[in-house]
Amino acid sequence: MDPSTFDFAGYYRERVRTAGRPERSPDYWDGRAATMSERGFDTPYVRTFLARMDLSGCSTLLDVGCGPGTIALSAAPRLAHVYGLDHSPIMLSAFVENARARGLTTATPILHSWDDDWTDVPVCDVVVASRSTAVPDLEAAVLKLHAVARRRVYLTYPADGHLVGDDVRRAIGREASALPDNLCVVGLLHELGLHPTLDYLPGENRLAEAADFEEFRARIDRLLGGLTVEEVPRLAAYFDERRGRPPAAPMKWALFSWETGG
Ligand SMILES: C[S@@+](CC[C@H](N)C(=O)[O-])C[C@H]1O[C@@H](n2cnc3c(N)ncnc32)[C@H](O)[C@@H]1O
């Protein structure tokens, strides 16, 4: 394969279409809002994300797939105004509630989907898509982010394409890499003439955070969109064997950022 002529955007679309990644509806995210609001803000991922952001010369931020406001509201004290865009009404209620609890009057929710017409979405200095890029067409999503960013864009994507670490997937017998990984995203951005910087952020350590096997199983089941009856005992064996040790191949997030030239 010649990387200079390879169609990364088409490859991404095709791999996602055939890999059967679970489609998450607004209802699914509505049901996740309370937990994410409670546990989502003070994590190594969020702390590292915020530390990596360059907000110099910026006064406005748009957070796409903002959830309960994890990134937008954490950055808000350093900015004049933040906007949180999400397709889940309950996530946006949590966003509003969390802004109020922090005494912030400079945070505006926007009920929209990636697929909607964004002509009413404000152009902002910084545009963020944190853990919200599980879309069927990443090229279209990147173009939308780029179009509403005056200065720079930050986007995270699972480093090896999956929300569950490599060792867990291998242990239960799932194919090592069915989804496009961060190298595909580098290629896709390059195709669009964008020159990103790339960094890596820690994912959650689901093994250490689960109180017992049931909790671990429920988390992995949710992230994979269902475990088969054959996979559950394999996961239990992995849990017993690895418990008390860090995962051999922890899930990581790739953080891409680029300047828009504004
Ligand atoms: C894993 S959460 C991430 C929340 C937050 N950005 C963070 O990093 O903590 C994914 C968010 O993306 C939103 N989302 C998923 N698909 C979306 C779509 N098609 N349009 C708009 N928002 C979407 C979900 O409602 C959810 O709030």
The ligand as an SDF file (V2000), in Angstrom:
LIG
                    3D

 27 29  0  0  0  0  0  0  0  0999 V2000
  -18.3670    9.2220   26.1170 C   0  0  0  0  0  0  0  0  0  0  0  0
  -19.3850   10.6410   26.1810 S   0  0  0  0  0  0  0  0  0  0  0  0
  -18.1410   11.9070   26.2640 C   0  0  0  0  0  0  0  0  0  0  0  0
  -18.5650   13.1040   27.0740 C   0  0  0  0  0  0  0  0  0  0  0  0
  -17.4790   14.1440   27.2540 C   0  0  0  0  0  0  0  0  0  0  0  0
  -17.1300   14.7650   25.9930 N   0  0  0  0  0  0  0  0  0  0  0  0
  -16.2710   13.5350   27.9340 C   0  0  0  0  0  0  0  0  0  0  0  0
  -15.2130   13.3540   27.3080 O   0  0  0  0  0  0  0  0  0  0  0  0
  -16.3890   13.2210   29.1340 O   0  0  0  0  0  0  0  0  0  0  0  0
  -19.9750   10.8050   24.5110 C   0  0  0  0  0  0  0  0  0  0  0  0
  -20.9410   11.9720   24.3470 C   0  0  0  0  0  0  0  0  0  0  0  0
  -21.1440   12.1760   22.9470 O   0  0  0  0  0  0  0  0  0  0  0  0
  -22.5210   12.3840   22.7260 C   0  0  0  0  0  0  0  0  0  0  0  0
  -22.8470   11.9250   21.3720 N   0  0  0  0  0  0  0  0  0  0  0  0
  -22.7620   10.6690   20.8910 C   0  0  0  0  0  0  0  0  0  0  0  0
  -23.1800   10.6230   19.6130 N   0  0  0  0  0  0  0  0  0  0  0  0
  -23.5400   11.8860   19.2850 C   0  0  0  0  0  0  0  0  0  0  0  0
  -24.0760   12.4790   18.1110 C   0  0  0  0  0  0  0  0  0  0  0  0
  -24.3220   11.7560   17.0160 N   0  0  0  0  0  0  0  0  0  0  0  0
  -24.3320   13.8050   18.1190 N   0  0  0  0  0  0  0  0  0  0  0  0
  -24.0890   14.5560   19.2410 C   0  0  0  0  0  0  0  0  0  0  0  0
  -23.5990   14.0390   20.3920 N   0  0  0  0  0  0  0  0  0  0  0  0
  -23.3230   12.7280   20.4150 C   0  0  0  0  0  0  0  0  0  0  0  0
  -23.2210   11.5320   23.7840 C   0  0  0  0  0  0  0  0  0  0  0  0
  -24.5580   11.9540   24.0220 O   0  0  0  0  0  0  0  0  0  0  0  0
  -22.2990   11.7130   24.9780 C   0  0  0  0  0  0  0  0  0  0  0  0
  -22.6840   12.8060   25.7620 O   0  0  0  0  0  0  0  0  0  0  0  0
  1  2  1  0
  2  3  1  0
  2 10  1  0
  3  4  1  0
  4  5  1  0
  5  6  1  0
  5  7  1  0
  7  8  2  0
  7  9  1  0
 10 11  1  0
 11 12  1  0
 11 26  1  0
 12 13  1  0
 13 14  1  0
 13 24  1  0
 14 15  1  0
 14 23  1  0
 15 16  2  0
 16 17  1  0
 17 18  1  0
 17 23  2  0
 18 19  1  0
 18 20  2  0
 20 21  1  0
 21 22  2  0
 22 23  1  0
 24 25  1  0
 24 26  1  0
 26 27  1  0
M  CHG  2   2   1   9  -1
M  END
$$$$
